[in-house]
Amino acid sequence: MKTYGRSVLYANVTEEQLLAMSLEEQDKTIIEIMNTATQLHEKNKEECQYLIDFKNGIQDIYVEKQKLTRPEIDNKTVENWAYALIDFKKCFLLGKPIQYTQVNDGSSDEIAMLNKYCKYEDKKTKDMDIYEDILTCGRGFRYTNSDEPKEEDEAPFELINPEVEYTEIVYSSGIRHEQLFSFIETPMQYVDKEQDLETGEYKEVIKYYSEYTIYLRNRKFVVTNKIGSITKVEGSDQLIALNEHVITEYYINKARISLIEIGKDLFNDINYLESLDKDDMEQFVNAIMVFTNAEVDEEALGEIKELGAVSISSTENREAHVDLLQQRLKAGDTQVYYTRLLTSLHQILGIPMATDNGSVTSGDTGKAKLTGQGYTTAGIRIEGDENMFDMCDRKCLKTILAICSNSSKSEIKELKASEIESKFSRDTTDNLLIKTQGLLNLYSCDIPREVANTVVNLFNDPNSVSREQEKLFGKQVANNKINQGKVEELETNEDKTVTTNVNDITDQQNNEVQDTLEVDEQS
């Protein structure tokens, strides 16, 4: 299957127009949109299921490989680099949880409580799962809503990652492309009785249909295609008091194209090469015997295969002999091609490639080794994913803060999304010595510590570090005026030294005058 990213669903209406309609007009408009949207949704669903199967090892080699000669030897091997590279990128970006930090100098109590709530809701694992959906299918979805009243956990909200193949968001086709509504498909079935036209007997038949839960900003309801066309399920309306979209789409590129789709041809080439190599080895072991100047019937050939030996006779004019028809591919050539494919795959996807050389040579340590193996390039490439993921996560964060501010048991009331910065922690210990030396240089140049702590990328939460420095050492050190204090102290010491020297000179002059007077008196 050829896939090139997921289709985005658009409708020729703005959210302002949709919300200004009466409920009857809203329902009618949404049902009209759904009659068209479900067609693209079915296409997206089929492609997502294919890509999920590909990641799990059900790949094209099982269908596309055809062997015309000796078809009895037809190995189909999957070397699942798709799973390996997705797993690496997932752990590389989100192996450590996203840390929310305060942008301004306000109180850090609410931001600390937000991080606590997210930890309780296991947001770290759910972020990794949604990023895996993005790398596999090109996008992922997050459902954010208030906790049920019966739940007595600490966080007033709940986070759920709905299945990517059953979830869609419909956007406005206007210039802003604002979100109109979202829906989640629920496959359904029922048993019906149909009459057999030949026998006239009735028999039970399982029929399938879908229900779609529609989520607007202020309400939700259910529609179904049970009778063929889309109709509303009566009595399914429920209010959403948040006035926020509870489903957010996550993606890292505009085309919603996945890592698998970008590297699929190379994944298939590697599988094909490995399968042919295995065929070659099996054909070498099961080489064909060639009889020259000798006749062997089927029964004799069976005995030869069973006993593993053969006896033939020669005539005076023609010598009889048996050869094995065996010729293998050169392992060196196939290995060169395999390495070329694998290297191209890692470079295109921005993933470091480990080397087999375990020795350390001159110039191959520290930063040079990380650069040579691709970790530096991978870090630069992953920053784009960080920015896109953060943009989508900020929409989810607005819903979280709206829930917290409206909840009586929440301790977050004033915090806004604009005051929060997301910190992704990949490896803060990389080049630790260089970073600490740079930090000391910035301190010595009278750069404010809150600025210096951010520049070196040494701390997950530089603002928190700056506040702790202020608590421990006071504002003078926090504002990095300790050096100025040292200069003032040095200048004071210099003044004292000059004064002391002047007094010493005066005392010496007085002593000289006294000595002169004493000499005159003696004379």
Wavefront OBJ file of the C-alpha trace (Angstrom):
o trace
v 0.000 0.000 0.000
v 1.275 3.442 -0.963
v 0.562 6.089 1.677
v 1.668 9.716 1.844
v 0.361 11.118 5.125
v -3.126 11.459 6.593
v -5.931 13.481 5.066
v -7.063 16.518 7.075
v -10.829 16.999 7.353
v -12.127 20.502 6.523
v -15.601 22.068 6.403
v -16.799 25.314 4.787
v -17.908 26.968 8.008
v -16.201 28.847 10.834
v -16.509 27.967 14.495
v -18.135 31.323 15.186
v -20.828 30.585 12.605
v -21.326 27.063 13.930
v -21.755 28.157 17.551
v -24.125 30.966 16.554
v -26.588 28.440 15.069
v -29.540 26.988 16.923
v -29.230 23.392 18.111
v -31.342 22.119 15.223
v -29.242 23.989 12.656
v -26.050 22.785 14.359
v -27.171 19.170 14.211
v -28.170 19.462 10.562
v -24.857 21.135 9.586
v -22.742 18.597 11.473
v -24.613 15.635 9.956
v -24.027 17.070 6.470
v -20.314 17.441 7.267
v -20.148 13.910 8.679
v -21.619 12.360 5.510
v -18.532 13.603 3.658
v -16.012 13.375 6.505
v -16.599 9.676 7.172
v -15.316 8.816 3.684
v -11.930 10.426 4.358
v -12.005 8.967 7.861
v -12.327 5.437 6.427
v -9.294 6.099 4.210
v -7.272 7.386 7.180
v -8.386 4.436 9.297
v -7.298 1.891 6.700
v -3.885 3.546 6.297
v -3.361 3.808 10.075
v -4.135 0.128 10.550
v -1.688 -0.757 7.775
v 1.062 1.366 9.365
v 0.417 -0.087 12.834
v 0.700 -3.598 11.377
v 3.917 -2.582 9.584
v 5.441 -1.397 12.869
v 4.438 -4.667 14.539
v 6.179 -6.757 11.862
v 3.423 -7.451 9.302
v 5.357 -5.909 6.418
v 5.231 -5.852 2.611
v 7.750 -8.683 2.140
v 5.070 -11.259 2.966
v 2.939 -10.161 0.009
v 5.273 -8.613 -2.538
v 8.132 -11.131 -2.737
v 7.798 -13.627 -5.601
v 10.381 -16.311 -6.424
v 10.132 -17.833 -9.892
v 13.011 -20.337 -9.738
v 12.996 -23.076 -7.109
v 9.837 -21.653 -5.512
v 10.058 -24.274 -2.761
v 12.895 -22.189 -1.278
v 11.185 -18.867 -0.584
v 12.158 -17.278 2.725
v 10.406 -14.097 3.844
v 12.336 -12.399 6.625
v 11.422 -9.168 8.433
v 14.286 -7.244 10.008
v 12.078 -4.857 11.938
v 14.013 -1.612 11.791
v 10.712 0.300 11.787
v 10.009 -0.755 15.376
v 13.633 -0.202 16.459
v 13.900 3.349 15.100
v 10.475 4.397 16.405
v 11.401 3.089 19.834
v 14.698 5.008 19.774
v 13.140 8.346 18.795
v 10.382 7.903 21.379
v 12.893 7.346 24.194
v 15.328 9.971 22.866
v 12.764 12.795 23.055
v 10.450 11.715 25.872
v 12.452 9.198 27.872
v 12.437 11.856 30.598
v 9.133 13.599 31.379
v 8.254 17.076 30.133
v 8.807 19.564 32.950
v 6.594 22.659 33.141
v 8.419 25.765 34.382
v 7.385 29.321 35.214
v 8.270 31.959 32.624
v 7.850 35.024 34.857
v 8.870 35.680 38.461
v 5.486 34.732 39.915
v 4.840 32.172 42.601
v 6.051 28.684 41.766
v 3.508 26.914 43.973
v 0.929 26.483 41.221
v 3.454 25.313 38.624
v 4.757 22.755 41.112
v 1.198 21.561 41.705
v 0.653 21.269 37.924
v 3.702 19.029 37.609
v 2.418 16.988 40.532
v -0.988 16.527 38.886
v 0.638 15.494 35.602
v 2.815 12.972 37.384
v -0.228 11.523 39.150
v -2.050 11.181 35.804
v 1.048 9.408 34.395
v 1.417 12.022 31.663
v 4.986 10.894 30.935
v 3.861 7.469 29.712
v 0.911 8.920 27.823
v 3.200 11.436 26.091
v 5.447 8.568 24.972
v 2.427 6.641 23.687
v 1.092 9.604 21.731
v 4.547 10.279 20.233
v 4.681 6.625 19.160
v 1.313 7.147 17.428
v 2.749 10.209 15.677
v 5.858 8.337 14.491
v 3.740 5.372 13.354
v 0.651 7.038 11.860
v 1.677 10.684 11.473
v -0.555 11.953 14.275
v -1.988 11.203 17.711
v -4.892 12.415 19.855
v -5.369 13.415 23.489
v -8.709 13.466 25.329
v -8.682 15.889 28.301
v -11.695 16.300 30.544
v -12.750 16.677 34.177
v -12.565 13.639 36.417
v -15.786 11.853 37.207
v -17.199 13.043 40.566
v -16.831 9.560 42.059
v -13.076 9.509 41.472
v -11.077 10.653 44.487
v -7.601 11.048 43.022
v -5.507 14.173 43.414
v -5.728 15.569 39.867
v -9.046 17.210 38.905
v -8.574 16.197 35.246
v -8.034 12.976 33.319
v -5.847 12.315 30.280
v -6.697 9.589 27.760
v -5.090 8.768 24.412
v -7.926 7.556 22.151
v -7.086 5.079 19.401
v -5.565 7.006 16.535
v -7.351 5.034 13.799
v -10.814 5.792 15.236
v -10.412 9.515 16.023
v -10.717 12.586 13.801
v -10.865 16.377 14.095
v -12.747 18.571 11.624
v -11.225 22.009 10.977
v -12.578 25.118 9.303
v -11.430 25.657 5.736
v -10.950 29.359 6.501
v -7.551 30.974 6.845
v -7.370 30.278 10.598
v -8.244 26.558 10.278
v -9.766 26.637 13.761
v -11.076 23.394 15.211
v -14.829 22.953 14.674
v -15.467 19.627 16.369
v -13.975 16.185 16.848
v -15.404 12.692 16.825
v -14.500 9.202 18.007
v -15.831 6.166 16.136
v -17.118 3.166 18.092
v -17.586 -0.004 15.970
v -20.889 -1.714 16.750
v -22.708 -4.862 15.655
v -26.095 -6.491 16.015
v -27.797 -9.751 15.026
v -30.526 -9.600 12.398
v -32.626 -12.272 10.687
v -32.655 -12.555 6.909
v -34.624 -14.896 4.665
v -32.708 -17.237 2.365
v -34.058 -16.690 -1.167
v -33.506 -20.336 -2.150
v -34.850 -22.151 0.897
v -37.130 -19.485 2.296
v -35.746 -20.074 5.778
v -34.712 -17.285 8.129
v -31.192 -17.293 9.518
v -29.255 -15.007 11.849
v -26.786 -12.603 10.267
v -24.308 -10.333 12.071
v -24.405 -6.767 10.795
v -21.881 -4.039 11.515
v -22.277 -0.292 11.895
v -20.599 2.606 13.719
v -21.532 5.226 16.245
v -19.677 8.555 16.254
v -19.456 10.650 19.432
v -19.293 14.311 18.370
v -17.447 16.761 20.672
v -18.033 20.487 20.198
v -16.679 23.179 22.468
v -19.849 23.324 24.571
v -21.632 19.978 24.086
v -21.447 16.438 22.776
v -23.884 14.024 21.153
v -23.898 10.765 19.174
v -24.683 10.041 15.518
v -24.875 6.640 13.812
v -24.909 5.073 10.349
v -26.973 2.069 11.398
v -29.637 2.714 8.767
v -27.093 3.687 6.072
v -27.054 7.489 6.250
v -25.852 9.491 9.254
v -28.589 10.178 11.804
v -28.562 11.552 15.335
v -29.187 9.269 18.311
v -32.041 10.855 20.210
v -31.397 11.750 23.846
v -27.595 11.665 23.490
v -26.974 15.401 24.097
v -24.709 16.363 27.007
v -23.325 19.772 27.985
v -19.564 20.504 28.253
v -19.142 23.282 30.825
v -15.457 23.960 30.073
v -16.065 25.784 26.793
v -12.826 24.179 25.530
v -12.173 21.441 22.966
v -11.577 18.228 24.913
v -9.769 16.413 22.061
v -6.438 17.715 20.775
v -4.533 16.529 17.716
v -0.744 16.067 17.992
v 1.482 16.038 14.900
v 5.054 16.983 13.979
v 4.631 17.972 10.296
v 1.889 19.536 8.203
v 1.413 16.471 5.988
v 0.868 14.188 9.016
v 3.352 11.804 7.403
v 4.925 9.165 9.624
v 8.462 7.912 10.097
v 7.419 4.579 8.561
v 6.164 6.226 5.372
v 9.378 8.222 4.972
v 11.606 5.149 5.265
v 9.260 2.420 3.976
v 11.089 1.739 0.696
v 14.365 1.270 2.565
v 12.682 -0.951 5.170
v 11.352 -3.125 2.331
v 14.724 -3.228 0.540
v 16.466 -4.428 3.701
v 13.850 -7.144 4.206
v 14.155 -8.232 0.571
v 17.950 -8.371 0.755
v 17.906 -10.403 3.958
v 15.319 -12.796 2.506
v 17.353 -13.335 -0.672
v 20.489 -13.899 1.387
v 18.684 -16.560 3.379
v 17.395 -18.139 0.157
v 20.949 -18.205 -1.163
v 22.249 -20.006 1.920
v 19.462 -22.581 1.775
v 20.009 -23.181 -1.920
v 23.720 -23.657 -1.240
v 22.991 -26.295 1.385
v 20.359 -27.958 -0.809
v 22.451 -27.828 -3.978
v 21.218 -29.597 -7.112
v 23.158 -32.724 -8.242
v 24.206 -32.854 -11.896
v 24.821 -36.350 -13.377
v 27.128 -36.404 -16.413
v 27.097 -39.497 -18.667
v 24.915 -41.345 -16.146
v 21.225 -42.126 -16.018
v 19.426 -42.108 -12.659
v 15.721 -42.785 -12.288
v 13.435 -41.319 -9.620
v 13.737 -44.334 -7.343
v 17.541 -44.245 -7.446
v 17.519 -40.496 -6.789
v 15.378 -41.062 -3.698
v 17.880 -43.601 -2.371
v 20.717 -41.168 -3.044
v 18.998 -38.453 -0.999
v 18.316 -40.890 1.824
v 21.773 -42.507 1.953
v 23.763 -39.398 1.037
v 25.981 -41.310 -1.419
v 25.825 -42.485 -5.024
v 27.622 -45.125 -7.091
v 27.907 -44.642 -10.868
v 29.865 -46.475 -13.559
v 31.800 -45.211 -16.563
v 32.229 -46.610 -20.026
v 35.424 -46.666 -22.068
v 34.406 -43.725 -24.194
v 32.483 -41.553 -21.712
v 33.457 -40.860 -18.120
v 30.572 -40.538 -15.688
v 30.696 -38.135 -12.759
v 28.413 -36.245 -10.367
v 28.686 -32.515 -9.562
v 26.856 -30.216 -7.158
v 25.429 -27.119 -8.789
v 26.275 -24.561 -6.137
v 27.244 -20.915 -6.427
v 26.742 -18.371 -3.657
v 26.464 -14.606 -3.720
v 29.580 -12.856 -2.499
v 28.959 -11.945 1.127
v 31.141 -8.860 0.841
v 29.021 -7.372 -1.939
v 25.718 -7.946 -0.154
v 27.142 -6.563 3.093
v 28.253 -3.362 1.344
v 24.761 -2.899 -0.096
v 23.129 -3.683 3.264
v 25.339 -1.132 5.058
v 24.532 1.475 2.422
v 20.801 0.947 2.885
v 21.053 1.069 6.672
v 23.221 4.193 6.648
v 20.827 6.005 4.301
v 17.901 5.015 6.516
v 19.502 6.448 9.649
v 20.592 9.649 7.903
v 17.188 10.330 6.342
v 15.353 9.774 9.627
v 17.919 11.686 11.723
v 18.862 8.775 13.987
v 22.393 8.004 15.279
v 23.989 4.856 13.920
v 26.117 2.859 16.323
v 29.484 1.678 14.994
v 31.005 -1.744 15.468
v 34.405 -0.254 16.248
v 34.765 -0.368 20.016
v 38.262 1.117 20.073
v 38.878 4.759 20.850
v 41.278 6.619 18.618
v 42.722 10.110 18.747
v 40.054 12.710 18.023
v 37.259 10.193 18.617
v 36.342 11.059 22.171
v 33.763 13.326 23.819
v 32.005 15.694 21.419
v 33.821 14.298 18.367
v 32.516 10.803 19.033
v 28.943 12.036 19.513
v 29.175 14.053 16.282
v 30.693 11.176 14.303
v 27.981 8.731 15.345
v 25.187 11.190 14.569
v 24.008 12.126 18.060
v 24.638 15.829 17.499
v 22.677 15.806 14.235
v 19.909 13.790 15.888
v 19.709 16.390 18.660
v 19.331 19.195 16.118
v 16.694 17.294 14.126
v 14.691 16.361 17.218
v 14.357 20.035 18.192
v 11.819 20.425 15.368
v 9.750 17.637 16.896
v 10.032 19.393 20.269
v 8.601 22.638 18.894
v 5.689 20.967 17.099
v 4.891 18.706 20.057
v 5.008 21.706 22.405
v 2.622 23.655 20.144
v 0.054 20.835 20.287
v 0.606 20.195 23.993
v -0.086 23.853 24.755
v -3.638 23.446 23.403
v -4.122 20.510 25.763
v -2.600 22.570 28.571
v -5.225 25.296 28.128
v -7.947 22.697 28.704
v -6.121 21.365 31.779
v -5.862 24.844 33.321
v -9.528 25.548 32.568
v -10.484 22.372 34.422
v -8.237 23.248 37.374
v -9.526 26.793 37.708
v -13.151 25.545 37.725
v -12.514 22.726 40.184
v -13.108 23.315 43.884
v -10.482 20.767 44.936
v -7.761 22.192 42.694
v -4.976 24.400 44.035
v -4.396 25.991 40.620
v -6.509 29.106 40.125
v -4.448 31.894 38.526
v -1.911 30.078 36.342
v -2.152 30.742 32.573
v -0.748 28.829 29.612
v 1.223 31.915 28.532
v 3.152 31.787 31.826
v 4.311 28.192 31.298
v 7.304 26.899 29.397
v 7.787 23.223 28.515
v 11.240 21.751 29.129
v 12.323 18.613 27.262
v 15.206 16.823 28.984
v 17.310 14.696 26.670
v 20.802 14.658 28.185
v 21.759 17.557 30.434
v 25.093 15.875 31.326
v 26.375 16.048 27.738
v 29.564 18.169 27.737
v 29.080 18.842 31.440
v 32.571 20.312 31.929
v 32.192 22.724 29.004
v 28.738 23.827 30.205
v 29.913 24.488 33.765
v 32.951 26.415 32.517
v 30.679 28.480 30.271
v 28.367 29.120 33.225
v 31.268 30.399 35.352
v 32.383 32.661 32.492
v 28.893 34.129 32.223
v 28.787 34.705 35.982
v 32.162 36.453 35.860
v 30.906 38.778 33.095
v 28.106 40.045 35.358
v 25.399 38.286 33.284
v 22.304 37.890 35.511
v 22.148 34.349 36.801
v 18.588 33.750 35.633
v 19.815 34.494 32.087
v 23.047 32.504 32.406
v 21.270 29.479 33.840
v 19.019 29.405 30.777
v 21.766 29.885 28.170
v 23.930 26.882 29.070
v 21.062 24.340 28.941
v 22.371 22.640 32.057
v 19.208 22.613 34.169
v 15.725 21.241 33.510
v 14.206 24.240 35.292
v 16.667 27.183 35.239
v 14.118 29.536 36.832
v 13.789 27.233 39.821
v 17.590 27.089 40.145
v 17.775 30.893 40.089
v 15.137 31.124 42.825
v 17.029 28.619 44.972
v 20.242 30.624 44.491
v 18.402 33.727 45.647
v 17.130 31.916 48.746
v 20.580 30.595 49.636
v 22.758 33.605 48.829
v 20.398 36.550 48.685
v 19.604 38.960 45.875
v 23.187 40.171 45.569
v 24.382 36.762 44.347
v 21.158 36.013 42.465
v 21.604 39.245 40.485
v 25.237 38.295 40.004
v 26.590 41.363 41.838
v 28.960 39.319 43.934
v 31.810 40.315 41.633
v 30.876 43.953 41.984
v 31.015 43.477 45.755
v 34.485 42.016 45.447
v 35.615 44.987 43.353
v 34.222 47.435 45.917
v 35.950 45.523 48.692
v 39.192 45.561 46.722
v 38.901 49.304 46.157
v 38.278 49.816 49.885
v 41.352 47.756 50.722
v 43.408 49.785 48.244
v 42.231 53.016 49.933
v 43.208 51.656 53.306
v 46.613 50.661 51.927
v 47.193 54.141 50.500
v 46.229 55.763 53.804
v 48.551 53.483 55.698
v 51.400 54.301 53.342
v 50.846 58.057 53.788
v 50.881 57.703 57.589
v 54.094 55.712 57.386
v 55.755 58.445 55.302
v 54.602 61.162 57.742
v 55.924 59.229 60.716
v 59.227 58.733 58.943
v 59.534 62.470 58.192
v 58.741 63.360 61.826
v 61.415 60.956 63.018
v 63.964 62.540 60.693
v 63.145 66.070 61.988
v 63.394 64.854 65.595
v 66.807 63.349 64.917
v 68.027 66.617 63.378
v 66.909 68.621 66.433
v 68.672 66.273 68.768
v 71.936 66.661 66.794
v 71.691 70.486 66.946
v 71.190 70.446 70.698
v 74.246 68.302 71.184
v 76.268 70.722 69.078
l 1 2 3 4 5 6 7 8 9 10 11 12 13 14 15 16 17 18 19 20 21 22 23 24 25 26 27 28 29 30 31 32 33 34 35 36 37 38 39 40 41 42 43 44 45 46 47 48 49 50 51 52 53 54 55 56 57 58 59 60 61 62 63 64 65 66 67 68 69 70 71 72 73 74 75 76 77 78 79 80 81 82 83 84 85 86 87 88 89 90 91 92 93 94 95 96 97 98 99 100 101 102 103 104 105 106 107 108 109 110 111 112 113 114 115 116 117 118 119 120 121 122 123 124 125 126 127 128 129 130 131 132 133 134 135 136 137 138 139 140 141 142 143 144 145 146 147 148 149 150 151 152 153 154 155 156 157 158 159 160 161 162 163 164 165 166 167 168 169 170 171 172 173 174 175 176 177 178 179 180 181 182 183 184 185 186 187 188 189 190 191 192 193 194 195 196 197 198 199 200 201 202 203 204 205 206 207 208 209 210 211 212 213 214 215 216 217 218 219 220 221 222 223 224 225 226 227 228 229 230 231 232 233 234 235 236 237 238 239 240 241 242 243 244 245 246 247 248 249 250 251 252 253 254 255 256 257 258 259 260 261 262 263 264 265 266 267 268 269 270 271 272 273 274 275 276 277 278 279 280 281 282 283 284 285 286 287 288 289 290 291 292 293 294 295 296 297 298 299 300 301 302 303 304 305 306 307 308 309 310 311 312 313 314 315 316 317 318 319 320 321 322 323 324 325 326 327 328 329 330 331 332 333 334 335 336 337 338 339 340 341 342 343 344 345 346 347 348 349 350 351 352 353 354 355 356 357 358 359 360 361 362 363 364 365 366 367 368 369 370 371 372 373 374 375 376 377 378 379 380 381 382 383 384 385 386 387 388 389 390 391 392 393 394 395 396 397 398 399 400 401 402 403 404 405 406 407 408 409 410 411 412 413 414 415 416 417 418 419 420 421 422 423 424 425 426 427 428 429 430 431 432 433 434 435 436 437 438 439 440 441 442 443 444 445 446 447 448 449 450 451 452 453 454 455 456 457 458 459 460 461 462 463 464 465 466 467 468 469 470 471 472 473 474 475 476 477 478 479 480 481 482 483 484 485 486 487 488 489 490 491 492 493 494 495 496 497 498 499 500 501 502 503 504 505 506 507 508 509 510 511 512 513 514 515 516 517 518 519 520 521 522 523
